[in-house]
Amino acid sequence: LVSDRIGSGSSSSSSIVDQTGAYILSPICGGCTRSKSDRKACFDMVRRKQKKSGENASLVDAAIIIGAEREGCELCDPAKCLRHYHVDGGQLNTTKSKYWRFDRSSPKFSKPTTFYLQSIPTELRIPPQRFGDIEKYFYERHNYTLQNKLIGMQYLLEYNPGLVVIPPLEKAKLPKEACYLVSLRVTPANNCFEQKVYSELPKDIWKAVYHTGTNHLGLALLDKNYQIIEGYETVIEMDVQLDLQRRTTVGSSLSPTFMDYRIFVLNGRIYLHANGETVHVTQLSLSMSGSDDLKRTRYCDSIYIIGEDVPDGDMEKPCRMKSLYGGDKLEVAIGSQFRTIWSGGAYGKNYALFSIPNRTHPNAPDSIYAEIDIFPHHVHQILPDEHNMISRHQVFERVWKPGTRKRRNFPIDIVNEREMKTVGNVTENREDIPLPSFFNIDAHQDWFPGSDAPFKEKPHGGACCVSFSKDELNLGGTRQNHDESNLLVGIGHTKVTWKPWYGKDNVPQEQKDRVPHTHYVTLFYAFDPYPPFEIRARSGYFCLGHVPMIGDKFSSTEGGKFNPHSILTHNRNLTQNFENFDCPQMSFVNSFIEKADDSSKTAIGYGLNDCTGRLVEVDKKDIVRLLYPEPMDMVFEQSDD
């Protein structure tokens, strides 16, 4: 962090780098650089006020004036900022605000575990000796696909782990050591290598890498230590067995039927969530191979025969999935054909499904909800095992984009017609987004304050939800003044989005490189466990790290099977303002659950650069520390400088 670029361009409020390099300091409150008044950035007003006041005006003086004049900008006044965070105003002259590095503000974690499916054939793995000439490898794989009249590049990676504790009804059918079920996206699509590798590929090969119809579902049973139980893993070709794969020609690229997969436990059952054009959901059932549990259940491909209509009622029947790879000891069935959540409109994705006890009928099943958006918080009660039929024309009206052809006949539309039933209207609470509980280096006045904020203001899911009791919420933080009994906590992510000026030749490359797009950060958020699910707190940003490597091997701290792709994620780091951070460019959290045998801990599953998957344990008290931090821990520091 002690870089010549840090603090360059600073005015009378010089940047101060703390001795550990974890954050930089400023007399300007982070609440000022990220506050708004009537949708306008307060710090932009501070800059204008300083400029109008003449050469001798300090940024702090201008901030004090704006803090007094503009409603919503009160935190620009350093004294008001201290009072807001419950700090004695007598410390004003010696107190500075902290702006944290993303790689130094993450929660402490333990038991890091990397996933590697041994059932994927060796010939479908990218050989480590080809990492150095990967462009040529992609070219060879593409030619192999064309010459052998295949569809999709012939190699696979697994990432974006989803995780659930196996519920009792399913656990009774599985080996006694089975504790968790993990889901993984298995696909050739990846961002393992440097961005330059992909940008210099010929267009047809680039499309073959990114626009692939090959997106399989990986499933595996884990023991209590998150280790895959030998033989209990499978890779399933979901779209083909359900006759949902888009028709294509050899060697062509296409958008996949399904992309990321996620799993949730709702009312004691496991549900599979798949991103398609929007979100599709069905129930999963597990069994040991050879048991009697699924013997009378038909295979899915005997019901969904390619090109043929499905008999009435058969879509509501359970069916068994055949394993593409693995499946030696594990069988999987779905409860019915997928149903579609249309509550978030077309092209929604990554909804978090969660359940809460029925407040009026305690003995009734839990009420089930889909979290559509985080800020503002959009939540809709759903009935995942029921649907209404809508017409193909209604589907088309929802998904049609201006400028595209006005007709289509995709197999997935059979699922799109099965609109999941909902209860009532979408719950939507206040539009204003709460300020972070602490601030990051991007908000510093010498980085991207005010309207220059690089990351999209409204984060995406993410994963949800873990319940935190009142006692848990009073550990490690400053929540004692909040009277609610408990909160639900989730994890979201946001990113620097692509904007048209990135593609303009007249914009200097240095400007584009200073704010590279598609770089991710993560945050926690907490909300009431009942409608309207009001957001109560959000953390600052952080990033989850790489797998530590010693040469081309894991550090001894890493659990799980060795995945040679782990070394590749170090090729692409989170970067902003020409500063590299020790974490992947893309960290996608796909699961967040309470640990099976210890309610004081959580487990977080995340993908690294669309390349590998990893899981870490985090204590609840460390999450609370980020949501409700002690002011002199995360927000301020006494400084004589």
C-alpha angles and dihedrals in degrees: 000000000000090000129148087238093059107092096007111147093023118153127200090323100071122200115251119201114209117232095252094052091232096120145354126236135227138171086230112092117240087226088065097052091052102034125104135205115201089344092306122118112253094212091057086059090049091054092049092048091051091050093049092047094063140247096305096052114111125219090239092055091050090048091053091053094049090046089058098040106042126061109229093027097079092118090066086078103081092214092053090046091057092048090049089058093042097251122145109260089218088077092060099114095051101038123097130183119247122230109194131214111240092235093052100047099061122113121263112262140189140192096036109194131187123206127226123169108218091192092073105098117250091237089062093055122093102246111239089228087064095056089092095055100030094144089063090045091054089049092051093047091050092051090047089054092052096043093050094042093240131152117233133011112296103237132077141208130185125218147134099067120210117198137196136168105247107250119233096255091057096036091060089065096048138069113290094244092058109113108152138027117216126197124201137187108239112196146123091243109107149149096205097128135058114291090243090064092062098038091057096050118109109262096250092052092044089054092048090055097046107024098053127149089208108102112141130183116243119198131180139169116237131200122228090278092055094252118143109248107236113260095007099105134094142180114214130195095217102176097048095049091050093044091241101121115118113247112252144162129249113286096005122131123232142165111268123251089230130015124174118022125207133180132212137178112229122174091345095308132105116239127194118217118196128185112228124142082321131346123311125189137191137160122261129212126191133202141165112260113261095023122126094242097093103017093109094044114102122234113257095236090060089060101035101049113181111261095003131107117251114239116251112277096013092103088065094055124093117249137187123247120223118226118244089194130005119358092138093139105006129075125189131198133180122223095225143327113306122277123213129233107215096171092104094045127239118334095022115149146173097033116177114229118206140159134217131190116272103258096204098038109034093183094051123094117279119272111250124218139186116215104216101176134004105209108057090021111239115184128168129191110233139189101217096190096050134066146173121223118240125188126262087243091056090051090051092050090054098048103033115114121203110256095031127102116284097231138055140163109195122165090230088067088078086067093040089059090059098080111191113238117249135195118232125324130322109278109235124177133190120332096221114097116223117243116253117266088236134008136243136220093261089067094055114116091244093052122040110325126164117356090357091075104141101204123077108261096223111061126211131227127296117162134315154227139018119155117231117197123219090257092050091049091055093057118097097353146062104263099119091111092060114091103195114116098227144345137211116236128204139173124237135179135211134186146193102271125218113257129192093252090067087071097048119105093209092062109091114249089229089062091052092046092051091062106028112190129233093039114140137215129180136221142180122233133186130205143172114280093231137053130323083030094214114204108242104177144359130194128227119261127286138163132226114233142243124264103269111244133196102202105312095334135084121265111250088250093069121091130201131051117322111263111195090204089069091082089057096064088070087069091075120042131179104265134182132161088007089298119127120216125204097247138074122286087236121036111175115187108208101170140028119176142152114263113261100237103022121051091192090070137060134202122223122195119196142168123232117216093326085289113092139006129232139180129205135182118232126187115236090232090062091052090050089050089061096042096045106018127184103254095233091047103054109001111040143020133197107241134176092195 
